[in-house]
Amino acid sequence: MSDSSKSRYDNPVSPETSIGLRRVERSSVVATGENGTDSNSPKKLRNRHVTMITLGGIIGASLFVGSGNVIRTVGPAAILSYLIGGLLVFLAMRMLGEMAAARPAIGSFMEYARVGLGNWAAYLVGWLYWYFWVGVLAYESVLGGETLHQWFPTLPAWLGSLALLAIFVGTNLISVRTFGEVEFWLASIKVISIVVFLVTGLFFVLGLWPNGSFHVDNLWNHGGFAPHGYSVALTGVALVIFSYFGTEIAVMAAAESEDPAKGVRQATSTVIWRILLFFVGAVAIIVMVIPWNELPVPKDVSVAPFTLVFERFGVPGAAVIMQLVIFTAVISVLNSGLYSASRMLSSLAHEGFAPTIVARKTKNGVPAVALVASTLGGVVATLVNFVAPDSGVFDFIMNSAGLVALFVYAFIALTQMNMRRTMSPEEVAGLKLKMRATPWLNILLMLGIAFVFVVMMFSADGRTQVYTSLIATVVLVILWPLAKKNVEKVQARRRASS
């Protein structure tokens, strides 16, 4: 990248080696205001917030309820499906971590794609990611509203959904510390539930729990460990890999923390192993406590695998407890979604991919305009679900964001590989968090992504997600020339002012 094409956004924002970028003095970093990550901006998230955001950010209904469908499809070998899927995500997080530890940015992989691959890549992955979270906001608010309606029948589900959105918009507007504190306690409830589940389950399957007996043999006593063959366990990766999507939020959050580099290292190194333990360990406990072929279809919380296992433990009111835990998970994802969507939209606006006004922040560093704009997107999708449930619009929004996780992981792999290729040996040696075996592990990750894509094409639901996601992507590609003109204007103004 030539000096004429560099903006002040291209300066490193931590004292560590910047990936493929020039070094600047600390004073110049402070002065530039790097997308909210400079020393003068509020660094209000603490490391405990970042850690819990990482741990709890992806623990939700996909694990508590959805794991039942995976186990019913794959058998005990679902353990391998979750392990392989988790390792692929681990590779993506390590690649992202290398870039983020050297150059913390709230725009995260969108900003790295801009520097490593070009404006077109940042535009595409940034808008797709924002679109994904708008869909998540709608989905989680609808789910939360329906849960509130079950508890309080006089409260309309649509009103409960909008009320939840309003509450968490309010907490996000106050400050990033408020978001972090709320998410810390919501995530703590989920993490505590998982820890209790794992510890109690271990005692139960070893026969050390009251009324428990040795259950480890359930791993192979009902048709074998892979009753449908190990090929099904491999295709099961396509079912579980999306359960891990959301870990990248921690890298965004780390950029707004008191120690960005340390937060990134925690999020992409030690914490990801704990997440793997939670998912793989929980599935292992389920298939050991209850024979895989005895699990019912998890139509609701009362027959969710976690509920049934807790009932085997002798926990009274297991269904009620799990309903509360899952509701906590729903509003936790809603909270995280508002944070992620607003930061990504603000970062897009900062680079000219969206109207400049969207990048405006409050004195506490909150991108208020981006937060409100993201919320409006979620509100529209939510209202469509209630006003015109048979229109297919809501389903299209949900399905068309289905491939975003694969797009993001692919862009991360390509970006890190390209950035590493352009680095000098001295820059590589100066990395504080280094991805090993580049580019071979990048190629392995991209092959894994391609495999998941192919597997999705063999199911009706998978094909629907692929086709609708491609439609959303084509729309963005068509609009790129308009966005490109605005980006060039923004970059020209920055060059003139510098």
TORVEX-762922 format. One line per 8 residues: number of its first residue (from 1); their letters; for each residue x, y, z negated of C-alpha. Coordinates in steps of 0.5 Angstrom, whole numbers, plus 500, padded with zeros to 3 digits. Layout:
N
NUM) a) X,Y,Z | ... $
***
This chain:
498
1) msdssksr) 500,500,500 | 503,507,502 | 503,513,497 | 499,516,502 | 493,511,501 | 494,511,493 | 490,514,488 | 491,516,481 $
9) ydnpvspe) 487,510,480 | 493,506,482 | 497,507,476 | 498,502,471 | 494,503,465 | 498,499,460 | 506,499,458 | 507,492,461 $
17) tsiglrrv) 509,491,468 | 503,493,473 | 502,487,478 | 505,490,485 | 504,497,483 | 509,502,481 | 511,504,474 | 509,511,471 $
25) erssvvat) 511,514,465 | 506,513,459 | 504,521,459 | 502,520,466 | 498,514,464 | 494,518,459 | 493,524,463 | 490,520,469 $
33) gengtdsn) 483,517,466 | 484,511,469 | 477,509,469 | 475,509,462 | 481,505,460 | 486,511,459 | 489,513,452 | 484,518,451 $
41) spkklrnr) 478,514,452 | 474,511,446 | 477,504,445 | 472,502,440 | 472,494,441 | 476,490,436 | 479,484,437 | 474,480,433 $
49) hvtmitlg) 468,483,438 | 472,481,444 | 473,474,441 | 466,473,440 | 464,476,446 | 468,471,450 | 466,465,445 | 458,467,445 $
57) giigaslf) 457,470,452 | 456,464,456 | 453,459,450 | 445,459,452 | 439,455,454 | 444,452,460 | 447,448,454 | 442,448,449 $
65) vgsgnvir) 436,445,454 | 439,445,461 | 445,440,459 | 439,435,458 | 438,435,465 | 445,434,467 | 446,428,462 | 440,425,465 $
73) tvgpaail) 443,425,472 | 450,423,471 | 450,419,464 | 455,419,459 | 460,421,465 | 457,428,464 | 463,429,459 | 467,429,465 $
81) syliggll) 463,434,469 | 463,439,464 | 471,438,463 | 472,439,470 | 468,444,471 | 471,448,465 | 478,447,468 | 476,450,474 $
89) vflamrml) 473,456,470 | 480,456,466 | 484,457,472 | 480,462,474 | 480,466,468 | 488,465,467 | 489,468,474 | 484,474,472 $
97) gemaaarp) 488,474,465 | 495,475,469 | 492,481,473 | 488,484,467 | 494,483,462 | 498,487,466 | 493,492,468 | 486,493,464 $
105) aigsfmey) 481,495,468 | 473,496,466 | 472,494,473 | 476,487,472 | 476,483,478 | 473,488,483 | 478,493,482 | 484,488,483 $
113) arvglgnw) 480,485,489 | 481,493,491 | 488,493,490 | 490,486,492 | 485,485,498 | 482,492,500 | 476,496,499 | 472,491,503 $
121) aaylvgwl) 473,486,498 | 472,490,492 | 465,493,495 | 463,486,496 | 464,482,490 | 462,488,486 | 455,489,489 | 454,482,489 $
129) ywyfwvgv) 456,481,481 | 452,487,479 | 446,484,483 | 447,478,479 | 446,481,473 | 440,485,475 | 437,478,476 | 439,476,469 $
137) layesvlg) 436,482,466 | 430,480,469 | 430,473,468 | 432,473,460 | 427,479,459 | 422,475,462 | 424,469,458 | 424,473,452 $
145) getlhqwf) 418,476,453 | 414,469,454 | 417,467,447 | 415,473,443 | 408,472,446 | 408,465,444 | 410,467,437 | 405,473,437 $
153) ptlpawlg) 399,472,442 | 396,479,442 | 403,481,445 | 403,481,452 | 409,477,455 | 410,483,460 | 410,488,454 | 415,484,450 $
161) slallaif) 420,483,456 | 420,491,457 | 421,492,449 | 427,488,449 | 430,491,455 | 428,498,451 | 431,496,445 | 438,493,448 $
169) vgtnlisv) 438,499,453 | 438,503,446 | 444,500,443 | 448,500,449 | 447,507,450 | 450,509,443 | 457,506,444 | 461,501,446 $
177) rtfgevef) 462,499,439 | 455,498,438 | 454,494,443 | 460,490,441 | 457,489,434 | 450,487,436 | 453,482,441 | 458,480,435 $
185) wlasikvi) 453,478,430 | 448,475,436 | 454,470,438 | 456,468,431 | 449,465,430 | 450,461,437 | 457,459,435 | 455,457,428 $
193) sivvflvt) 450,453,431 | 455,449,435 | 460,448,430 | 455,445,425 | 452,441,431 | 459,438,432 | 461,437,425 | 455,434,423 $
201) glffvlgl) 455,430,430 | 462,427,429 | 460,425,422 | 453,422,424 | 456,418,430 | 462,415,425 | 457,413,420 | 459,418,415 $
209) wpngsfhv) 452,421,415 | 446,419,411 | 442,414,415 | 447,415,420 | 451,409,423 | 457,408,428 | 454,410,435 | 460,411,439 $
217) dnlwnhgg) 458,405,443 | 453,409,446 | 458,412,451 | 458,405,455 | 452,400,452 | 447,403,457 | 450,401,464 | 457,404,463 $
225) faphgysv) 460,410,462 | 458,412,469 | 452,408,470 | 451,412,477 | 458,412,479 | 464,417,478 | 462,420,485 | 456,422,481 $
233) altgvalv) 460,425,476 | 464,429,481 | 458,432,484 | 455,434,477 | 461,439,477 | 456,443,482 | 451,443,476 | 455,445,470 $
241) ifsyfgte) 460,450,473 | 455,456,473 | 454,454,466 | 461,457,464 | 459,464,468 | 460,470,464 | 467,469,461 | 469,474,465 $
249) iavmaaae) 465,479,461 | 471,479,456 | 476,481,460 | 471,487,462 | 470,488,454 | 478,488,453 | 479,494,457 | 475,498,452 $
257) sedpakgv) 478,495,446 | 483,497,441 | 489,493,444 | 487,491,451 | 493,486,453 | 492,482,447 | 484,482,448 | 486,479,455 $
265) rqatstvi) 491,474,452 | 486,472,447 | 480,471,452 | 484,468,457 | 488,463,453 | 486,461,447 | 479,462,447 | 477,459,453 $
273) wrillffv) 479,452,450 | 474,453,444 | 469,454,450 | 471,448,453 | 471,444,446 | 464,447,445 | 461,445,452 | 465,438,452 $
281) gavaiivm) 464,436,445 | 457,438,445 | 455,433,451 | 459,428,448 | 455,428,441 | 449,428,445 | 450,422,449 | 453,418,443 $
289) vipwnelp) 447,420,438 | 442,419,443 | 442,414,449 | 443,418,456 | 437,414,459 | 432,415,453 | 433,423,454 | 426,426,456 $
297) vpkdvsva) 426,431,461 | 427,438,457 | 421,441,459 | 421,446,453 | 425,447,446 | 421,441,443 | 424,436,447 | 431,439,448 $
305) pftlvfer) 437,435,447 | 440,439,441 | 433,439,438 | 432,431,438 | 439,431,436 | 438,435,430 | 432,431,428 | 436,425,428 $
313) fgvpgaav) 440,428,423 | 434,429,419 | 434,437,419 | 427,439,418 | 423,444,423 | 429,442,428 | 424,445,434 | 423,451,430 $
321) imqlvift) 430,452,428 | 432,451,436 | 427,456,438 | 430,461,434 | 437,460,436 | 435,460,444 | 431,466,443 | 438,469,440 $
329) avisvlns) 441,466,446 | 437,470,451 | 437,476,447 | 445,476,447 | 445,474,454 | 441,480,456 | 445,485,451 | 451,482,455 $
337) glysasrm) 448,483,462 | 446,490,461 | 454,491,459 | 456,488,465 | 452,491,470 | 453,498,467 | 460,497,467 | 461,494,474 $
345) lsslaheg) 456,499,477 | 460,505,474 | 466,502,477 | 463,502,484 | 461,509,483 | 468,511,481 | 471,508,487 | 466,511,492 $
353) faptivar) 462,505,493 | 456,508,490 | 454,515,488 | 459,519,484 | 453,521,479 | 453,514,477 | 460,514,474 | 458,519,469 $
361) ktkngvpa) 459,517,462 | 457,520,455 | 462,523,450 | 462,516,447 | 465,513,454 | 458,510,455 | 456,510,463 | 449,512,461 $
369) valvastl) 447,513,469 | 449,506,471 | 446,503,465 | 439,506,466 | 440,505,474 | 442,497,472 | 436,497,467 | 431,500,472 $
377) ggvvatlv) 433,494,477 | 432,489,472 | 425,492,470 | 423,492,477 | 424,485,478 | 421,483,471 | 415,487,473 | 414,483,480 $
385) nfvapdsg) 414,477,476 | 408,479,472 | 404,483,477 | 406,479,483 | 408,472,481 | 406,468,487 | 410,473,492 | 416,470,492 $
393) vfdfimns) 420,476,491 | 422,474,484 | 424,467,486 | 428,470,492 | 432,475,487 | 434,469,482 | 436,464,488 | 440,470,492 $
401) aglvalfv) 445,471,486 | 446,463,486 | 453,463,489 | 456,469,486 | 460,465,481 | 463,462,487 | 464,468,490 | 467,471,484 $
409) yafialtq) 472,465,483 | 474,465,490 | 476,473,490 | 480,472,484 | 484,466,486 | 485,470,493 | 487,476,489 | 492,474,484 $
417) mnmrrtms) 495,469,490 | 496,476,494 | 498,480,489 | 503,475,486 | 506,474,494 | 507,482,494 | 511,482,487 | 519,482,486 $
425) peevaglk) 522,477,482 | 523,483,477 | 516,484,476 | 514,477,476 | 519,476,470 | 516,482,467 | 509,479,466 | 506,478,459 $
433) lkmratpw) 501,473,461 | 503,469,467 | 499,464,471 | 503,457,473 | 504,454,479 | 502,459,484 | 499,459,489 | 498,451,489 $
441) lnillmlg) 493,452,483 | 489,458,487 | 489,453,493 | 486,447,488 | 481,452,485 | 479,454,492 | 478,447,494 | 474,446,488 $
449) iafvfvvm) 469,452,490 | 469,449,497 | 467,442,494 | 461,445,490 | 459,449,496 | 458,443,500 | 455,439,494 | 449,444,494 $
457) mfsadgrt) 448,443,501 | 445,436,500 | 440,438,495 | 434,442,497 | 434,447,491 | 442,448,493 | 441,450,500 | 435,455,498 $
465) qvytslia) 441,458,493 | 446,458,499 | 441,461,504 | 438,466,500 | 445,468,497 | 448,469,504 | 442,473,506 | 444,478,500 $
473) tvvlvilw) 451,478,503 | 449,479,510 | 445,485,508 | 451,488,504 | 456,487,510 | 451,491,514 | 451,497,509 | 459,497,509 $
481) plakknve) 460,502,514 | 456,507,510 | 460,505,504 | 466,505,507 | 465,513,509 | 464,515,502 | 470,511,500 | 474,515,505 $
489) kvqarrra) 471,521,503 | 473,520,495 | 480,517,497 | 481,524,501 | 479,528,495 | 483,525,490 | 489,525,495 | 488,533,496 $
497) ss) 487,534,488 | 494,530,487 $
***
